[in-house]
């Protein structure tokens, strides 16, 4: 068992147009922090760090109010524009590493994830785990469509080698040691769920229940979830490229066999083969497969293109510490 001192905990919250719920979320998390301090599980220097991902509503004004009212227990930063949820979480992780903490928990601004599970996260951290993943017990609060697509996402990622635990999103605790390793990874398009599995540090799992959203609506739609899935696949697996190579080989083999059969009928029976409709269908099918394969290759080329440009992951406008 790893002996650890009383940790300084940071809680990071990515926010995008969350004016309806952010104040309630922060106040509830402050209650959680106070409870953990009273139980002597974290230090009284623990704090909350909010990342405003370019909100167009009054989210940042509320964050400033919370910062001024809580004597530094609430910190935050504002992006100059919307960069996306994953980059907001990255900004939070990198910022609390600079400010100082022993471990950090990331949680959604809508507080659907059970905030009281943080105590169990801390318990696992004190036992020696550098990464503690929150696993939701079920998906009862999701629509049929979201539930189905989520299951497909996890199964596809695991099939392609990413091995992400089913029903884990971005509710997790990571240690300062993990943050130090994260700093060694320079890529701009980061898939955090894949990274925390890849590095292989001691990992524990905590199950929790999901609540109904307190206010507002989810900012994740089908297109953003699809973008997240594509980024995860192209970041942590080359299996689709191998699939394209194998498919191309069998397509070429099939074409060669059809060519031999055509030449045989011409030389032996002195006639051209029938079946122009079949030919048209095959041409359309192969054309579609080729475009699909080019699309897969294009995703990887696009990933390389964005990495080679080496643009910053995000740009901060204001920061409150």
C-alpha positions, -999 to +999 in steps of 0.1 A: +000+000+000+014+034-010+016+059+019+003+093+008+000+126+027-033+145+030-039+156-006-047+191-019-076+185-043-085+205-074-119+200-091-120+212-127-153+220-145-155+227-183-183+251-190-200+262-222-232+283-218-240+270-184-254+301-168-285+283-155-266+257-135-230+268-128-238+286-095-257+257-081-229+233-092-201+253-076-220+258-043-228+221-041-191+212-048-180+236-021-202+217+003-185+185-009-151+200-003-160+212+032-173+177+040-140+162+029-120+187+048-141+180+080-134+143+076-097+150+072-095+135+037-082+166+019-065+199+029-084+231+033-063+246+004-084+225-020-102+244-047-125+245-078-112+255-112-137+264-139-129+267-176-153+289-197-150+274-232-160+306-250-195+309-236-219+335-252-241+338-222-233+351-187-213+321-175-181+340-171-197+368-151-211+342-127-176+326-124-161+360-116-188+365-089-181+331-074-143+338-075-147+371-056-171+356-030-151+326-021-116+339-012-097+320-039-115+287-034-130+292-069-106+299-097-111+299-134-101+309-169-119+321-200-111+311-236-112+337-263-135+314-283-150+279-281-123+253-285-143+222-274-149+201-243-117+180-245-095+211-248-113+228-219-105+197-197-069+198-209-067+235-200-080+227-165-055+199-160-026+219-172-036+250-151-041+232-118-007+215-123+008+250-125-012+263-096-004+232-075-024+202-064-018+166-054-048+152-073-075+166-096-111+155-104-129+165-136-167+167-135-194+180-158-210+214-152-245+200-151-236+179-121-255+148-134-225+128-121-228+120-084-205+146-067-205+126-035-186+098-053-155+121-051-150+108-015-146+073-029-122+087-055-100+101-028-101+068-009-088+049-039-062+076-045-050+072-009-047+034-014-022+041-042-042+046-074-029+073-097-061+072-119-096+066-106-122+063-133-159+070-127-182+043-142-219+051-144-241+022-132-266+026-161-278+049-189-314+053-177-313+091-181-303+088-218-326+087-247-328+055-268-307+071-295-280+084-272-279+051-253-275+031-286-248+053-300-229+054-268-228+015-267-217+015-303-190+040-295-175+020-267-177-013-285-161+002-316-133+018-296-126-015-278-127-034-311-101-010-325-078-014-295-085+017-274-099-005-245-120+022-228-141+010-199-178+009-208-198+038-195-168+059-185-168+095-197-146+123-182-155+119-146-122+108-131-095+115-106-058+117-116-027+123-095+000+149-099+023+121-112-003+115-140-003+153-148+035+153-150+033+124-176+006+142-195+029+172-199+052+149-220+026+144-247+028+172-272+000+163-296-027+189-301-057+167-308-059+148-275-082+119-267-080+118-229-099+086-223-074+068-245-044+085-229-053+075-193-057+039-204-025+039-224+000+051-198-007+021-176-005+037-141-023+020-112-060+025-119-091+020-098-128+022-107-157+038-088-193+032-098-219+060-095-255+069-104-264+096-129-290+122-119-313+143-141-297+175-153-304+204-129-310+230-156-304+238-192-297+213-220-267+191-229-242+208-252-232+175-267-250+167-300-246+140-325-220+159-346-198+166-315-200+131-303-191+118-338-161+142-339-150+129-305-153+093-318-133+100-349-106+118-330-104+088-306-101+063-334-075+082-354-055+090-323-052+055-308-057+030-336-043+022-371-067-007-375-089+012-400-059+017-422-051-020-421-087-027-429-084-005-460-052-024-471-069-058-467-100-046-484-080-032-513-062-065-517-094-086-519-109-060-543-079-064-566-080-102-563-117-102-572-111-079-602-083-102-614-105-133-612-133-115-631-108-104-657-096-140-662-132-152-665-139-126-692-108-135-712-117-172-709-152-167-723-139-146-751-112-171-762-132-203-757-168-194-765-160-164-788-185-142-772-186-113-747-201-121-713-237-110-705-246-091-674-242-054-680-265-046-651-243-067-628-213-048-641-229-014-634-238-026-599-203-038-592-188-005-605-211+015-581-203-008-552-166-007-557-167+031-563-185+035-530-160+013-512-131+033-527-146+065-515-152+051-481-115+040-479-104+074-491-125+090-464-107+068-437-073+077-451-084+114-453-092+114-415-057+102-407-041+127-432-062+155-416-050+144-382-014+147-393-021+180-410-035+195-378-006+182-357+021+194-382+007+230-380+014+229-342-012+255-334-020+260-297-046+237-281-064+267-267-059+304-260-068+319-226-084+354-225-086+359-187-075+338-158-085+341-121-063+325-095 
